[in-house]
């Protein structure tokens, strides 16, 4: 049974090709400027910023579309 999930392997040591790295970079920047007193405060800060950045960084959606489009044709031609 196929469920339509295809793994796409990224080259090693290529964080610039992984959209989640841009989100983490943005979250870490905000965290570095924040002072938290408790672990719960830190968790809330991470969660709220992660949600905010993952929604606002629209480059990920367009990048994923282009990358998967190219990967699909590569697999069709060379697969």
C-alpha positions as CSV (number, residue, x, y, z in Angstrom):
1,X,0.0,0.0,0.0
2,X,1.4,3.4,-1.0
3,X,0.4,6.5,1.0
4,X,2.1,9.0,-1.2
5,X,5.0,10.0,1.0
6,X,8.4,10.4,-0.6
7,X,11.6,10.9,1.3
8,X,13.8,13.7,-0.1
9,X,17.4,13.4,1.2
10,X,19.3,16.7,1.6
11,X,23.0,16.8,1.0
12,X,25.0,16.5,4.3
13,X,26.2,19.7,5.9
14,X,23.7,21.8,4.0
15,X,21.6,23.7,6.6
16,X,20.8,26.4,4.0
17,X,18.7,23.8,2.1
18,X,16.6,23.0,5.2
19,X,13.8,25.5,5.8
20,X,13.5,24.6,9.5
21,X,17.1,26.0,10.1
22,X,15.9,29.5,9.1
23,X,13.1,29.3,11.7
24,X,15.4,28.1,14.4
25,X,17.9,30.8,13.5
26,X,15.1,33.4,14.0
27,X,14.0,31.9,17.3
28,X,17.5,31.7,18.7
29,X,18.0,35.4,17.8
30,X,15.0,36.4,19.9
31,X,16.0,34.1,22.7
32,X,19.5,35.6,22.9
33,X,18.0,39.0,23.6
34,X,15.6,37.7,26.2
35,X,16.1,37.1,29.9
36,X,14.0,34.3,31.3
37,X,13.7,33.4,35.0
38,X,12.1,30.0,34.8
39,X,12.1,26.9,32.6
40,X,8.3,27.4,31.9
41,X,9.0,30.9,30.8
42,X,11.7,29.7,28.4
43,X,9.4,27.0,27.0
44,X,6.6,29.5,26.4
45,X,9.0,31.9,24.7
46,X,10.3,29.2,22.4
47,X,6.8,27.9,21.5
48,X,5.3,31.4,20.8
49,X,8.3,32.5,18.7
50,X,8.5,29.2,16.8
51,X,4.8,29.5,15.9
52,X,5.2,33.1,14.9
53,X,8.2,32.5,12.7
54,X,6.9,29.3,11.2
55,X,3.8,31.2,10.0
56,X,5.6,34.4,8.9
57,X,8.5,32.9,7.0
58,X,6.7,32.3,3.7
59,X,10.0,31.5,1.9
60,X,9.8,27.9,3.2
61,X,6.6,27.1,1.3
62,X,7.9,28.5,-2.1
63,X,11.3,26.9,-1.5
64,X,9.8,23.5,-0.7
65,X,7.6,23.7,-3.8
66,X,10.5,24.5,-6.1
67,X,12.8,21.9,-4.5
68,X,10.2,19.1,-4.7
69,X,9.3,20.0,-8.3
70,X,12.9,19.6,-9.3
71,X,13.3,16.4,-7.3
72,X,10.2,14.9,-8.9
73,X,11.5,15.5,-12.4
74,X,14.9,14.2,-11.4
75,X,13.4,11.0,-10.1
76,X,11.3,10.6,-13.2
77,X,14.3,11.1,-15.5
78,X,17.0,9.4,-13.5
79,X,15.2,7.4,-10.9
